[in-house]
Amino acid sequence: MHYGKLRAMKLVYIVEDHDVIRNGVVQYLSISGYEAVGQRTLEEARAAFSARVPDLLIQDVMLPDGDGFSFVKELKQEHPHLPVIFLTARTEESDRILGFELGADDYISKPFSPKELVLRIQALFRRIDEQENPSGNVYTYRDGENVMVIDDDEHVLSINGTPVALTAAEWRIVFYLASNSPNLITRSQILEECFDYSFESYERVVDTHIKNIRAKLKPGSWIDTVRGYGYRFSGKKA
């Protein structure tokens, strides 16, 4: 499945065991123009995925038959580009960090505003659509003997000819840093430009994404940390 490709109605799965919350989100998303389908358990969600992969998964963490974090980790093995929003009562910073480490695009704590949820979903789909309908430019950067190519037309990043699998959030961060090289970029700027929100409590989420990105962008050292400020893309335009 090609995520982000425009179609008449986006399919959204809501995996939530609380009936009032699940049914409320399904109803609110339905009147907002989405095809929303709820599942109460992970077993129901697995059955739904086997029949049809959605455009977005909204995932609770604490479920009667398992852990939502583990379920998303499992899904990401088969669907690495699947957009995911965690919607959960687990509000600890360590939980948010774990959610983003697993490749989530957003993390919303309960209680929440249905209007805010829809706005975040709209922003997420807008970013994905922009990535899938880009300007057609190809950018080449060097770090010593290593070469990175960012193809904005095919939405592909490669290092020394080998494609690098990035989540949607990771792609946005790398492209934003590279596009603004050699400027120093703050965590707040990354949050505002790549995620459409700028809460101080989320700044550690940026660090988590950078850690994951660095692990994938090998060989080479492509992102420098500017202590007390943020990050800078260190690749040189070729």
Number of C-alpha atoms within 10 A of each C-alpha: 11 9 18 23 15 13 7 8 12 16 18 23 23 24 24 27 20 12 12 10 15 20 18 14 21 20 16 17 20 16 10 13 12 17 18 23 21 22 20 18 18 21 11 12 21 15 11 16 12 8 9 11 17 19 21 22 23 23 26 27 22 16 16 11 11 13 13 22 19 12 15 22 17 13 15 18 9 9 14 16 21 23 26 26 23 25 24 21 14 17 13 9 13 11 15 23 19 14 23 21 16 19 24 27 22 19 21 21 15 13 10 12 11 14 13 11 18 16 12 19 21 13 14 24 19 13 19 19 15 13 19 18 16 13 11 10 10 14 15 17 18 18 16 10 8 16 19 27 20 21 17 18 14 14 14 15 23 16 20 14 11 11 14 16 16 19 21 23 23 19 20 19 21 23 17 17 22 23 12 13 16 15 13 17 19 17 21 18 17 21 19 13 14 22 19 14 14 16 9 11 9 17 17 15 21 24 16 14 21 19 13 18 22 16 11 13 20 15 15 18 15 22 19 15 15 12 7 8 12 18 22 20 22 20 23 16 15 11
